[in-house]
Amino acid sequence: MTDNEILNNLGLKKLNPMQERAGQAGRDGRNVILLSPTGTGKTLAYLLPLVHRIDFRSDELQAVIVVPSRELAMQSEEVFRKMKTEGRALCLYGGRPAMEEHRKIREVKPQIVFATPGRLLDHLEKENIRGGSVFLLVIDEFDKCLELGFQADMEQIRSHLSAVKQLLLTSATDAEEIPAYMERFGRGSRIDFVRLDYLDGLQLEDRLIVKTVPSPVKDKLETLAQLLTWVQGKPSIVFVSHRESAERIGKYLKDNGFFAEIYHGGMEQERRERALYKFRSGSSNVLVATDLAARGLDIPEVEVIVHYHLPATEEIYIHRCGRATRWMSTGEVYLLKGPDEYIPEFTGNTEDFGVDGTSIVPAVPLWVTLYIGKGKKDKLSKADIVGFLCKKGGLRGEEIGRIDVGTHFAYATVKRTKVKVAMRSLAGEKIKGKKTLIEIMRN
């Protein structure tokens, strides 16, 4: 399969310069350190050369991609699936039974795995997967892996992958530990690698409008609601520093009529996935999140970043703001400043933007997400769902948005103005001859 065919499958017209250069180095078999800002397409930059080096006729595991979070593992695997190559891949991460994954490994015989460090090490130590055939290792968001305390796991993983010939490391910041890790991987001797640094060439300030929003009181909830009213429903992420704050602020916004979702590391996986899906699909227009959402996640719809809690470091600031500059898009950034707070110098020059006195009127999203209790196991496809919604629900094609089919269930978005009529029409109807639960997605 050619690069052009893969790009067409992904809905892309061409690669950016960083992806082209990283792809060539990867195809040449070079060890690569890729430094590029959040949202510039690093996943595709390492996947494209990877798929050209894998022998898809073999049942052996050949490439391992280590990522710091389950969301990034699932997201990266989804990019690979959308490339529509003949390769077999699996996603391995904590929060679900390892035995279930072991059964899947035996069934699928993956040539590529996307895995979090702890779960990957667990499978390697139990010999559920064998590292002796792995010749290509990618460590995505390398600096984040170190930050999260995965150093020990990564060192042990290295000892299980003795046959690795090519190492690709990606990062959105220039971590000093990268060269040292490369040397240790070379068993004490320095190994040759190409360093691709795009951090200085893609400045955030060139793609952002940054403003300071003063709050007359320490508790900035009302100021936040007024600001979200002013942005008129543009997809917005509100960043906070603590899980408890995410819950409190999210509840306040919901209680005041905003279509807001909450996202933090203390939530159950299914709840986090539903929150992201509703935000990505346009069923909600506000995501209240900790810095867990500042890295790795592909959310191209974001237009507005709100720092409810001011960023403690420049690195946090850069990664938060990067959510609104995916694939070189531009975005708006607002720093909420309480009466006793000071704007950090690293944010640069910002102008004050007052919203005091703005009447709070939440914007209503255009879409609603439906849950359908059948999936791929029931031979259900996107085309089946479109046909069902049109024929039985009375909807037109333009009134149907994003559709995703999972193993046991599916999601479909429909225009909010049509959802009540459609739900009445769909009541009791069968999809592919089977009765199933169809309801508006719950939180």
Residue pairs with C-beta under 8 A, 6 or more apart in sequence:
1 51
1 83
1 84
1 85
1 86
3 15
3 23
3 48
6 48
6 51
6 83
6 84
6 85
7 13
7 14
7 15
9 82
9 83
9 84
10 44
10 79
10 82
10 83
12 44
15 23
15 41
15 44
15 48
16 40
16 41
16 327
16 328
18 34
18 36
18 40
18 41
18 42
18 45
18 196
18 198
19 41
19 44
19 45
19 48
21 196
22 32
22 34
22 42
22 45
22 46
22 49
22 196
23 45
23 48
23 49
24 49
25 32
25 49
25 194
25 196
26 32
26 45
26 46
26 48
26 49
26 50
26 53
26 166
26 168
27 49
27 52
27 53
29 53
29 165
29 166
30 166
30 192
30 193
30 194
31 166
31 167
31 168
31 182
31 191
31 192
31 193
31 194
32 46
32 167
32 168
32 169
32 193
32 194
32 195
32 196
33 169
33 171
33 178
33 179
33 182
33 193
33 194
33 195
33 196
34 42
34 45
34 46
34 168
34 169
34 170
34 171
34 196
34 198
35 170
35 171
35 172
35 173
35 174
35 195
35 196
35 197
35 198
35 199
36 42
36 45
36 170
36 172
36 196
36 198
36 199
36 202
37 172
37 198
37 199
37 202
37 204
37 318
37 322
37 325
38 172
38 294
38 295
38 318
38 319
38 322
38 323
38 325
38 326
39 322
39 323
39 325
39 326
39 327
39 328
39 329
40 198
40 202
40 327
40 328
41 327
42 140
42 170
42 172
43 75
43 76
43 79
43 140
43 298
44 79
45 170
46 65
46 138
46 140
46 168
46 170
47 76
47 79
47 80
47 83
50 63
50 112
50 136
50 138
51 80
51 83
51 85
51 87
53 63
53 136
53 166
54 62
54 63
54 87
54 111
54 112
54 136
55 62
55 111
56 85
56 86
56 87
56 88
56 111
58 111
59 109
59 111
60 111
60 133
61 110
61 111
61 112
61 113
61 129
61 130
61 131
61 133
61 134
62 111
62 112
62 133
62 134
62 135
62 136
63 111
63 112
63 113
63 134
63 135
63 136
63 137
63 138
64 112
64 113
64 115
64 120
64 131
64 134
64 136
64 137
64 138
64 161
65 73
65 76
65 112
65 113
65 114
65 115
65 138
65 139
65 140
66 115
66 116
66 117
66 120
66 137
66 138
66 139
66 140
66 145
66 154
66 157
67 73
67 76
67 114
67 115
67 116
67 140
67 141
67 145
67 296
68 116
68 117
68 140
68 141
68 144
68 145
68 148
68 150
68 295
68 296
69 93
69 116
69 292
69 295
69 296
70 93
70 94
70 95
70 116
70 269
71 272
71 273
71 276
71 296
71 297
72 140
72 141
72 295
72 296
72 297
73 91
73 92
73 93
73 114
73 115
73 116
74 91
74 93
74 114
75 296
75 297
75 298
76 114
76 140
77 89
77 90
77 91
77 114
79 298
80 87
80 89
80 112
80 114
81 89
87 111
87 112
88 108
88 109
88 110
88 111
88 112
89 110
89 111
89 112
89 113
89 114
90 101
90 104
90 105
90 108
90 110
90 112
90 113
90 114
91 113
91 114
91 115
92 101
92 113
92 114
92 115
92 116
92 119
92 120
92 123
93 115
93 116
93 119
94 116
94 118
94 119
95 269
96 269
98 119
98 122
98 123
98 126
98 128
101 119
101 123
101 128
102 123
102 126
102 128
105 123
105 128
105 129
113 120
113 129
115 123
117 145
117 150
117 153
117 154
117 157
118 150
118 153
120 153
120 157
121 153
121 156
121 157
121 160
122 128
123 129
124 131
124 157
124 160
125 156
125 160
131 160
131 161
131 162
131 163
132 162
132 163
133 163
134 161
134 163
134 164
135 163
135 164
135 165
135 166
136 164
136 165
136 166
136 168
137 161
137 164
137 166
137 167
137 168
138 167
138 168
138 169
138 170
139 145
139 154
139 167
139 168
139 169
139 170
140 170
140 296
141 170
141 171
141 172
141 295
141 296
142 169
142 170
142 171
142 175
142 178
142 181
143 171
143 172
143 173
143 175
143 177
143 178
144 171
144 295
144 296
145 151
145 154
146 175
146 177
154 181
155 184
158 184
158 185
164 185
167 182
167 185
167 191
167 193
169 178
169 181
169 182
171 178
172 199
172 295
172 318
172 319
172 322
173 199
173 315
173 318
173 319
174 197
174 199
182 190
182 191
182 193
183 189
183 190
183 191
185 191
202 328
204 318
204 321
204 322
204 325
205 348
207 325
207 328
207 329
207 330
207 331
208 321
208 324
208 325
208 330
208 331
208 332
208 333
209 330
209 331
209 332
209 333
210 321
210 333
210 334
210 335
210 347
210 348
210 350
211 332
211 333
211 334
211 335
211 350
211 351
211 352
211 353
212 334
212 335
212 337
212 343
212 350
212 351
212 352
212 353
213 223
213 227
213 334
213 335
213 336
213 337
213 352
213 353
213 354
213 355
214 223
214 337
214 339
214 352
214 354
214 356
215 222
215 223
215 336
215 337
215 338
215 339
216 223
216 339
216 356
217 338
217 339
218 338
218 339
218 340
220 308
220 336
220 338
221 249
221 252
222 360
223 336
223 355
223 356
224 238
224 249
224 253
224 306
224 308
224 336
225 252
225 253
225 256
225 258
225 360
225 362
226 355
226 356
226 357
226 358
226 360
227 306
227 334
227 336
227 355
227 358
228 236
228 238
228 253
228 258
228 286
228 306
228 362
228 363
229 355
229 358
229 359
229 360
229 361
229 362
229 363
230 355
230 358
231 303
231 304
231 332
232 363
233 285
233 363
233 364
233 365
234 285
234 303
234 304
234 332
235 279
235 282
235 285
235 287
235 299
235 301
235 302
235 303
235 304
236 285
236 286
236 287
236 302
236 303
236 304
236 305
236 306
237 286
237 287
237 288
237 289
237 293
237 299
237 302
237 304
237 305
237 306
237 320
237 323
237 324
238 249
238 260
238 286
238 287
238 288
238 289
238 306
238 308
239 289
239 290
239 291
239 293
239 294
239 305
239 306
239 307
239 308
239 309
239 311
239 320
240 246
240 249
240 288
240 289
240 290
240 308
240 309
241 290
241 291
241 309
241 312
242 290
242 309
243 264
243 265
243 266
243 290
245 290
245 308
245 309
246 262
246 263
246 264
246 288
246 289
246 290
247 262
247 264
249 288
249 308
250 260
250 261
250 262
250 288
253 260
253 286
253 288
253 362
254 260
256 360
256 362
257 362
258 286
258 362
259 283
259 284
259 285
259 286
259 362
259 363
259 364
259 365
260 284
260 286
260 287
260 288
261 275
261 276
261 278
261 279
261 284
261 286
261 287
261 288
261 443
262 275
262 287
262 288
262 289
263 272
263 275
263 276
263 287
263 288
263 289
263 290
263 292
263 293
264 272
264 289
264 290
264 292
265 290
265 292
267 275
271 443
274 441
274 442
274 443
275 287
275 443
276 287
276 297
276 299
277 283
277 369
277 404
277 411
277 441
278 284
278 369
278 441
279 285
279 286
279 287
279 299
279 301
280 299
280 301
280 402
281 367
281 369
281 401
281 402
281 411
281 413
282 301
282 365
282 366
282 367
282 401
282 402
282 413
283 365
283 367
283 368
283 369
283 413
283 441
284 365
285 363
285 365
287 293
287 299
288 308
291 316
291 319
291 320
293 299
293 323
294 316
294 319
294 320
294 322
294 323
295 319
297 323
298 326
299 323
299 326
300 326
300 327
300 329
302 323
302 324
302 326
302 331
303 324
303 331
303 332
304 324
304 331
304 332
304 333
304 334
305 320
305 321
305 323
305 324
305 331
305 332
305 333
305 334
306 333
306 334
306 336
307 317
307 320
307 333
307 334
307 335
307 336
308 336
310 335
310 336
310 337
310 341
310 343
310 344
311 317
311 320
311 344
311 347
313 346
314 344
314 346
317 344
317 346
317 347
321 331
321 333
323 331
324 330
324 331
324 332
324 333
325 331
334 353
335 343
335 347
335 350
337 343
343 350
364 416
365 416
366 415
366 416
367 401
367 402
367 413
367 414
367 415
367 416
368 413
368 414
368 415
368 416
368 419
368 440
369 411
369 412
369 413
369 440
369 441
370 411
370 412
370 413
370 414
370 419
370 438
370 439
370 440
370 441
371 409
371 410
371 411
371 437
371 438
371 439
371 440
371 441
371 442
372 380
372 385
372 409
372 410
372 411
372 412
372 431
372 436
372 437
372 438
373 408
373 409
373 436
373 437
373 438
374 380
374 408
374 409
374 410
374 431
374 432
374 434
374 436
375 405
375 406
375 407
375 408
375 409
375 410
376 405
376 406
376 407
376 408
377 407
377 408
378 432
378 434
379 432
380 405
380 410
380 431
380 432
381 405
382 403
382 405
384 431
384 432
385 403
385 405
385 410
385 412
385 431
386 397
386 400
386 403
388 426
388 429
388 431
388 432
389 395
389 400
389 412
389 414
389 422
389 426
390 396
390 397
390 400
392 425
392 426
392 429
392 431
393 414
393 422
393 423
393 425
393 426
394 421
394 422
394 425
395 414
395 415
395 418
395 422
399 414
399 415
399 418
400 412
400 413
400 414
400 415
401 412
401 413
401 414
401 415
402 411
402 412
402 413
403 410
403 411
403 412
403 413
404 410
404 411
411 441
414 422
419 440
423 438
423 440
426 438
428 435
430 436
431 438
